[in-house]
Amino acid sequence: MSYLLSTLVVLSVQALLVVCSHLQVLAVDNVNFSVYVENQTRGRDAMSRRQHRVYQLYSRTSGKHLQVMGRRISAKGDDGDKYGKI
């Protein structure tokens, strides 16, 4: 009976130490996860696609898209025009 009691005491002390050490790890102040998030989002995996966005400026007065051709800017472009993409 005393053997069973001593084993039970040892197991309960070990369980208490495990719980206390886990709580001590969780209680760390000023944890900064931004470095981890930045490292995870910087690398691309094989499944994700690279996003490519094309923007076009639209003129309400002319009802057309803006075109930038060198130094000239006109509001006579159509949707999807190569000079209207930014």
C-alpha positions as CSV (number, residue, x, y, z in Angstrom):
1,M,0.0,0.0,0.0
2,S,2.8,2.4,0.8
3,Y,4.5,1.6,-2.5
4,L,1.3,2.6,-4.3
5,L,1.0,5.7,-2.3
6,S,4.6,6.8,-2.9
7,T,4.2,6.1,-6.7
8,L,1.0,8.2,-6.7
9,V,2.8,11.1,-4.9
10,V,5.7,11.0,-7.3
11,L,3.4,11.0,-10.3
12,S,1.3,13.9,-8.9
13,V,4.5,16.0,-8.3
14,Q,5.7,15.3,-11.8
15,A,2.4,16.3,-13.2
16,L,2.4,19.5,-11.2
17,L,5.9,20.3,-12.5
18,V,4.9,19.8,-16.1
19,V,1.8,22.0,-15.7
20,C,3.8,24.8,-13.9
21,S,6.6,24.7,-16.5
22,H,4.0,25.0,-19.3
23,L,2.3,27.9,-17.6
24,Q,5.7,29.6,-17.2
25,V,6.3,29.4,-21.0
26,L,2.9,30.8,-21.7
27,A,3.4,33.8,-19.3
28,V,6.3,35.3,-21.3
29,D,5.7,39.0,-21.9
30,N,6.4,41.1,-25.1
31,V,6.1,38.2,-27.5
32,N,6.5,39.5,-31.0
33,F,5.1,37.2,-33.7
34,S,5.6,39.7,-36.5
35,V,9.0,38.3,-37.4
36,Y,7.5,34.8,-37.7
37,V,4.6,36.0,-39.8
38,E,6.9,38.0,-42.0
39,N,9.1,34.9,-42.6
40,Q,6.1,32.7,-43.3
41,T,4.5,35.1,-45.8
42,R,7.8,36.0,-47.5
43,G,8.4,32.5,-48.8
44,R,6.1,31.1,-51.5
45,D,5.0,27.6,-51.7
46,A,4.4,25.6,-54.9
47,M,0.6,25.8,-54.6
48,S,0.1,29.6,-54.4
49,R,-0.1,31.8,-57.5
50,R,1.5,35.1,-57.9
51,Q,-1.1,37.9,-58.1
52,H,-0.7,40.4,-60.8
53,R,-3.0,43.4,-60.6
54,V,-3.5,45.9,-63.5
55,Y,-4.9,49.3,-62.7
56,Q,-6.6,51.7,-65.1
57,L,-7.6,55.3,-64.4
58,Y,-11.0,56.2,-65.5
59,S,-12.2,59.7,-66.5
60,R,-15.8,60.5,-65.5
61,T,-16.0,63.5,-67.8
62,S,-15.0,61.7,-71.0
63,G,-16.3,58.3,-70.0
64,K,-13.0,56.8,-71.2
65,H,-9.8,55.5,-69.6
66,L,-6.7,57.6,-69.2
67,Q,-3.8,56.9,-71.5
68,V,-0.2,57.8,-70.7
69,M,2.0,57.8,-73.8
70,G,5.4,59.1,-72.9
71,R,4.7,62.7,-71.6
72,R,1.3,62.9,-73.2
73,I,-1.8,62.1,-71.2
74,S,-5.2,61.8,-72.8
75,A,-8.6,60.6,-71.7
76,K,-9.6,58.8,-74.9
77,G,-8.4,55.3,-74.1
78,D,-10.6,52.1,-74.2
79,D,-10.8,49.5,-71.6
80,G,-7.8,47.2,-71.7
81,D,-5.7,49.5,-73.8
82,K,-1.9,48.9,-73.4
83,Y,-1.2,52.6,-72.7
84,G,-3.9,52.8,-70.1
85,K,-2.5,50.2,-67.8
86,I,-0.5,51.3,-64.7
